[in-house]
Amino acid sequence: MLAISGDSPFSHAQYARTHNFPFPLLSDIHRAVIRQYGVLDEARNVAWRSTFVVDRDGLLRWGQAGDRLMVRDGTEILRVLDVVAKHRAA
């Protein structure tokens, strides 16, 4: 598991330490990945709030994107991860 955003590596390091993240936070300061996933708000040069589940084979299994006011449901994301893991084991 990893996370990516347009924030700086310094910002990510501090955020990860504060929240004890057990996975890497990657920086996309040039917006290349954000643009490829179609979630770049060009006018503001920021990413839409987004979550994507990509399996180990690189297949996009699930995704959601919305504006900055969107609340993400962690329970749903965990459910999707569980389904993907079980599918991989089968």
N, C-alpha and C positions, 0 to 999 in steps of 0.2 A: 504494500500500500504506500502511496505517496500523495502529496498534495502539490499543486502548482498555482501560482498567482503572479500578477505583475509587480508585486512588491519586491523590494531589494533583498539580497541575501542577508544583509545585516538585520533588516526588519524581521525576516523569517527566523533567523537564529534566536533573536530575543523572544519572539512569540513562542517558538518551540520550547525554549527553556522555561518560560512562564507557565506553559500548559502541559509540560512533561510529555510532549508528543513522542510516541515510539516509532514514528516513521518520518522520512525526509520531507521537507518542504522545499520545493524547487522554485526558482525565480525565473520568470519569463518577462524580464524587463523590456525586451524588444517586441513583445506581444506576438511572437511567431506562432506558438501553440494555441494561444487564446484566439487568434485570427483563424487558424485552421479548423478549430472546433465551432466557429461561427458565433462566438459569444463576446466579441469585442464591440463595445459601444464606441464607435469611431469618433463621434462628436466630443465625448468626454475622455477618450483614451483610457478607458477602464473596462474590465471584464464584467459581464453580467454575473450575478450570483449563480454558480453552476456546479453541478456534481455529475461526474461521468464514471461509470464502472466499465473498465476495459479489462478483459481477461488476459491471461498469460500469453495467449496466441495473438494478442493485439486486436481482438474483436470487440467492438463497442457493444456491450450487453444492455446498458441502461443509461439514461441521462435525463437531466432536467435543468432548465435555465429560466431565470426570471430577473426582474429588476432588484434593486438593492433592498426593497422592502419585503421581498419574499422570504418567508421563514422555511428553512429546510427541515424535513422530518428525519431525524437521525434513526428512528425506529425503522422507517421504510428503507433507508440506505442499508442498514444492517440486515434486513430481510433479503434484499437483493443480493448482497454479498454472500449470504448463506445459500441462496439458490444457486448462484454461480459456482460456489465451492462444491456443493453436492453434485452439480452437473459435471464438474471436472473430475470428481472421484468416480463417477459412474462409468 
